[in-house]
Amino acid sequence: MPQQEYYTYSNTYEYEEEVPYVGAISDKVEGATTLSGDVTWSADISWNETLGQYEVFMTWTDHGNHFSDIGEGPKEEDFLDDVYSYLESQGIDSEQVTY
């Protein structure tokens, strides 16, 4: 039985992303630049009785309007680390979580 059926978590991060890839500016790629702004990540975390695990559904919004909200977003790994830390603070082990 889960400790709680549903959790929600969000955080805003500053980012700087070199495009089209890291190192493009030093490689002198035409049009290469660094994009910066803020991105807000949110997670809805709900208990799935069938799986016996919490499922995490993540969304993000780029406030700098450099990236769409589809696919990988800036600071995603940082957010995942923070979600795990948050859930651990709630007494939920990472083995109880699926994405």
VMD Tcl script that draws the C-alpha trace (Angstrom):
set ca {
  {0.00 0.00 0.00}
  {1.40 3.42 -0.93}
  {2.11 6.05 1.70}
  {0.06 8.49 -0.34}
  {-1.77 8.04 -3.66}
  {-0.55 11.24 -5.32}
  {2.32 13.72 -5.09}
  {3.22 16.75 -7.12}
  {6.58 18.46 -7.41}
  {7.94 21.38 -9.45}
  {11.07 23.46 -9.64}
  {12.44 26.28 -11.81}
  {16.02 26.27 -13.07}
  {18.24 28.71 -14.91}
  {19.91 27.22 -17.98}
  {22.57 27.96 -20.56}
  {22.59 25.59 -23.53}
  {25.09 25.77 -26.36}
  {23.43 24.98 -29.70}
  {23.53 23.16 -32.02}
  {25.77 21.15 -29.63}
  {28.17 21.65 -26.74}
  {31.46 22.81 -28.21}
  {29.95 24.28 -31.37}
  {31.17 27.79 -30.58}
  {34.75 26.62 -30.07}
  {34.42 24.54 -33.26}
  {33.46 27.81 -35.00}
  {30.17 26.36 -36.31}
  {28.25 29.05 -38.20}
  {25.22 30.20 -36.22}
  {26.35 28.49 -33.00}
  {25.19 30.34 -29.92}
  {24.38 29.95 -26.24}
  {20.71 30.09 -25.27}
  {19.83 31.07 -21.73}
  {16.65 31.39 -19.73}
  {14.53 29.72 -17.10}
  {12.70 26.42 -17.33}
  {10.04 25.15 -14.96}
  {9.69 21.39 -14.58}
  {6.65 19.76 -12.98}
  {5.94 16.17 -12.02}
  {2.67 14.45 -11.23}
  {3.47 11.32 -9.27}
  {0.70 8.79 -8.76}
  {0.46 5.30 -7.34}
  {-0.20 2.56 -9.92}
  {-1.76 -0.35 -8.08}
  {-1.18 -2.76 -10.97}
  {2.55 -2.03 -11.16}
  {2.94 -1.59 -7.42}
  {4.98 1.54 -8.14}
  {4.65 5.27 -8.42}
  {4.48 6.58 -11.99}
  {5.96 9.98 -12.79}
  {4.55 12.17 -15.56}
  {6.77 15.18 -16.27}
  {6.09 18.41 -18.14}
  {8.21 21.49 -18.67}
  {7.91 25.08 -19.83}
  {10.78 27.11 -21.21}
  {10.23 30.70 -20.11}
  {12.94 31.86 -22.51}
  {10.96 30.41 -25.45}
  {14.06 28.79 -26.94}
  {12.79 25.22 -26.79}
  {9.41 23.59 -27.39}
  {7.92 21.55 -24.55}
  {8.26 18.30 -26.52}
  {11.04 15.82 -25.82}
  {14.08 16.43 -23.67}
  {14.29 19.80 -22.04}
  {17.02 21.81 -20.43}
  {17.95 20.74 -16.90}
  {15.98 17.48 -17.15}
  {18.65 15.47 -15.33}
  {18.78 18.04 -12.53}
  {15.01 17.81 -12.19}
  {15.05 14.00 -12.08}
  {17.64 14.13 -9.30}
  {15.45 16.60 -7.41}
  {12.32 14.44 -7.89}
  {14.17 11.41 -6.47}
  {15.38 13.51 -3.52}
  {11.86 14.81 -2.92}
  {10.36 11.32 -3.00}
  {13.08 10.00 -0.69}
  {12.20 12.80 1.75}
  {8.64 11.43 1.62}
  {9.94 7.95 2.52}
  {9.70 6.53 -1.02}
  {12.62 4.48 -2.32}
  {13.73 5.02 -5.94}
  {12.94 1.35 -6.65}
  {9.27 2.19 -6.09}
  {9.32 4.75 -8.93}
  {8.94 4.37 -12.71}
  {9.03 6.97 -15.48}
}
mol new
graphics top color blue
foreach p $ca { graphics top sphere $p radius 0.5 }
foreach p [lrange $ca 0 end-1] q [lrange $ca 1 end] { graphics top cylinder $p $q radius 0.2 }
display resetview
